[in-house]
Amino acid sequence: MNNSIFVIKPYRWNGRWVFDDPTVGLFMEPFVGGADTMIDRATAHIPNAAEGFLAIFSANAFPDSQIVLEWRKVDGTGNTYRWPEMGLDGWLCPALLRYFSEPPAKLFIQIEAIK
């Protein structure tokens, strides 16, 4: 991947947060292990977030990013990140490496409603 900023559109399917990204070969990729709880908290202000919202993310700071996740550790086949302001940890599966060659030290994220 040559991009440095990525956009996905997570949505709820059967009670789980998932996303599709055919550009990297992902379909109904679930968020689990606390990442789902992070999404619940991050989207609390977005009406109908379960129908879909935009998550813009990068390993580099960018204007309007609202959340910074900090890498904590390798955890099985994935990586655990911490959202310090909320005191939450979340596991990101190996799909993270479809976007980055190695797990970034920080993930900068902007969450917004679909317009």
C-alpha positions as YAML, in Angstrom:
chain: A
units: angstrom
residues:
- id: 1
  name: MET
  ca: [0.00, 0.00, 0.00]
- id: 2
  name: ASN
  ca: [1.26, 3.44, -0.89]
- id: 3
  name: ASN
  ca: [-1.40, 5.38, 0.98]
- id: 4
  name: SER
  ca: [-0.59, 6.87, 4.34]
- id: 5
  name: ILE
  ca: [-4.22, 7.63, 5.26]
- id: 6
  name: PHE
  ca: [-6.87, 4.94, 4.94]
- id: 7
  name: VAL
  ca: [-10.66, 4.98, 5.16]
- id: 8
  name: ILE
  ca: [-12.94, 2.11, 6.13]
- id: 9
  name: LYS
  ca: [-16.68, 2.01, 6.75]
- id: 10
  name: PRO
  ca: [-17.41, -0.19, 9.78]
- id: 11
  name: TYR
  ca: [-21.00, -1.29, 10.38]
- id: 12
  name: ARG
  ca: [-22.88, -3.72, 12.60]
- id: 13
  name: TRP
  ca: [-23.71, -7.17, 11.29]
- id: 14
  name: ASN
  ca: [-25.38, -9.71, 13.59]
- id: 15
  name: GLY
  ca: [-24.45, -7.60, 16.61]
- id: 16
  name: ARG
  ca: [-20.75, -7.32, 15.68]
- id: 17
  name: TRP
  ca: [-18.73, -4.45, 14.29]
- id: 18
  name: VAL
  ca: [-17.28, -5.49, 10.92]
- id: 19
  name: PHE
  ca: [-15.92, -3.82, 7.79]
- id: 20
  name: ASP
  ca: [-15.29, -4.61, 4.16]
- id: 21
  name: ASP
  ca: [-12.30, -3.45, 2.17]
- id: 22
  name: PRO
  ca: [-12.05, -5.19, -1.19]
- id: 23
  name: THR
  ca: [-8.88, -3.21, -1.98]
- id: 24
  name: VAL
  ca: [-7.01, -5.35, 0.56]
- id: 25
  name: GLY
  ca: [-9.13, -8.50, 0.29]
- id: 26
  name: LEU
  ca: [-11.23, -8.14, 3.45]
- id: 27
  name: PHE
  ca: [-14.93, -8.90, 3.75]
- id: 28
  name: MET
  ca: [-16.92, -8.73, 6.99]
- id: 29
  name: GLU
  ca: [-13.69, -8.49, 8.98]
- id: 30
  name: PRO
  ca: [-14.75, -8.36, 12.65]
- id: 31
  name: PHE
  ca: [-13.52, -6.12, 15.43]
- id: 32
  name: VAL
  ca: [-13.13, -8.19, 18.63]
- id: 33
  name: GLY
  ca: [-11.09, -8.27, 21.84]
- id: 34
  name: GLY
  ca: [-11.97, -4.81, 23.09]
- id: 35
  name: ALA
  ca: [-11.71, -3.05, 19.72]
- id: 36
  name: ASP
  ca: [-15.50, -3.42, 19.51]
- id: 37
  name: THR
  ca: [-15.87, -1.62, 22.85]
- id: 38
  name: MET
  ca: [-13.60, 1.17, 21.60]
- id: 39
  name: ILE
  ca: [-15.86, 1.59, 18.56]
- id: 40
  name: ASP
  ca: [-18.96, 1.71, 20.77]
- id: 41
  name: ARG
  ca: [-17.37, 4.54, 22.76]
- id: 42
  name: ALA
  ca: [-16.00, 6.40, 19.72]
- id: 43
  name: THR
  ca: [-19.32, 6.33, 17.86]
- id: 44
  name: ALA
  ca: [-21.63, 7.17, 20.78]
- id: 45
  name: HIS
  ca: [-22.21, 10.65, 19.30]
- id: 46
  name: ILE
  ca: [-23.05, 9.39, 15.77]
- id: 47
  name: PRO
  ca: [-26.74, 8.73, 15.09]
- id: 48
  name: ASN
  ca: [-27.30, 5.36, 13.40]
- id: 49
  name: ALA
  ca: [-23.59, 4.45, 13.58]
- id: 50
  name: ALA
  ca: [-24.58, 0.78, 13.39]
- id: 51
  name: GLU
  ca: [-25.61, 1.38, 9.76]
- id: 52
  name: GLY
  ca: [-22.08, 2.57, 9.00]
- id: 53
  name: PHE
  ca: [-19.65, 5.36, 9.76]
- id: 54
  name: LEU
  ca: [-16.27, 6.42, 8.40]
- id: 55
  name: ALA
  ca: [-13.06, 5.60, 10.21]
- id: 56
  name: ILE
  ca: [-10.08, 7.46, 8.77]
- id: 57
  name: PHE
  ca: [-6.76, 6.23, 10.14]
- id: 58
  name: SER
  ca: [-3.03, 6.66, 9.75]
- id: 59
  name: ALA
  ca: [0.25, 5.93, 11.49]
- id: 60
  name: ASN
  ca: [0.94, 9.67, 11.23]
- id: 61
  name: ALA
  ca: [-0.89, 12.56, 12.88]
- id: 62
  name: PHE
  ca: [-3.29, 14.36, 10.56]
- id: 63
  name: PRO
  ca: [-5.72, 17.29, 10.92]
- id: 64
  name: ASP
  ca: [-9.03, 16.40, 12.60]
- id: 65
  name: SER
  ca: [-7.85, 13.08, 14.02]
- id: 66
  name: GLN
  ca: [-9.63, 12.68, 17.36]
- id: 67
  name: ILE
  ca: [-8.27, 9.45, 18.78]
- id: 68
  name: VAL
  ca: [-4.71, 8.27, 19.30]
- id: 69
  name: LEU
  ca: [-4.17, 4.60, 20.04]
- id: 70
  name: GLU
  ca: [-0.79, 3.55, 21.42]
- id: 71
  name: TRP
  ca: [0.78, 0.18, 20.65]
- id: 72
  name: ARG
  ca: [1.11, -1.98, 23.76]
- id: 73
  name: LYS
  ca: [2.21, -5.47, 22.75]
- id: 74
  name: VAL
  ca: [2.09, -8.34, 20.33]
- id: 75
  name: ASP
  ca: [-0.84, -10.47, 21.39]
- id: 76
  name: GLY
  ca: [-1.11, -13.84, 19.68]
- id: 77
  name: THR
  ca: [-1.42, -13.19, 15.97]
- id: 78
  name: GLY
  ca: [-2.45, -9.55, 16.46]
- id: 79
  name: ASN
  ca: [-1.50, -6.47, 18.44]
- id: 80
  name: THR
  ca: [-3.01, -4.74, 21.44]
- id: 81
  name: TYR
  ca: [-3.45, -0.97, 21.36]
- id: 82
  name: ARG
  ca: [-4.45, 1.35, 24.23]
- id: 83
  name: TRP
  ca: [-6.74, 4.36, 24.11]
- id: 84
  name: PRO
  ca: [-5.27, 6.17, 27.13]
- id: 85
  name: GLU
  ca: [-7.97, 8.84, 27.46]
- id: 86
  name: MET
  ca: [-10.65, 6.17, 27.82]
- id: 87
  name: GLY
  ca: [-8.55, 3.60, 29.67]
- id: 88
  name: LEU
  ca: [-9.40, 0.97, 27.05]
- id: 89
  name: ASP
  ca: [-7.33, -1.71, 25.36]
- id: 90
  name: GLY
  ca: [-8.29, -3.30, 22.08]
- id: 91
  name: TRP
  ca: [-6.88, -6.10, 19.98]
- id: 92
  name: LEU
  ca: [-6.31, -5.55, 16.27]
- id: 93
  name: CYS
  ca: [-6.02, -8.71, 14.21]
- id: 94
  name: PRO
  ca: [-3.44, -9.44, 11.50]
- id: 95
  name: ALA
  ca: [-5.62, -7.51, 9.00]
- id: 96
  name: LEU
  ca: [-3.79, -4.43, 10.34]
- id: 97
  name: LEU
  ca: [-0.80, -5.61, 8.31]
- id: 98
  name: ARG
  ca: [-2.83, -5.22, 5.10]
- id: 99
  name: TYR
  ca: [-2.40, -1.49, 5.67]
- id: 100
  name: PHE
  ca: [1.00, -1.25, 7.36]
- id: 101
  name: SER
  ca: [4.20, -3.27, 6.88]
- id: 102
  name: GLU
  ca: [4.54, -3.45, 10.68]
- id: 103
  name: PRO
  ca: [2.26, -2.45, 13.55]
- id: 104
  name: PRO
  ca: [2.55, 1.34, 13.98]
- id: 105
  name: ALA
  ca: [3.60, 2.75, 17.35]
- id: 106
  name: LYS
  ca: [0.50, 4.97, 17.21]
- id: 107
  name: LEU
  ca: [-2.71, 4.96, 15.23]
- id: 108
  name: PHE
  ca: [-4.37, 8.32, 14.62]
- id: 109
  name: ILE
  ca: [-8.09, 8.00, 13.96]
- id: 110
  name: GLN
  ca: [-10.93, 10.25, 12.90]
- id: 111
  name: ILE
  ca: [-14.50, 8.99, 13.31]
- id: 112
  name: GLU
  ca: [-17.31, 10.66, 11.39]
- id: 113
  name: ALA
  ca: [-20.84, 10.12, 10.24]
- id: 114
  name: ILE
  ca: [-21.46, 9.29, 6.62]
- id: 115
  name: LYS
  ca: [-22.80, 12.35, 4.85]
...
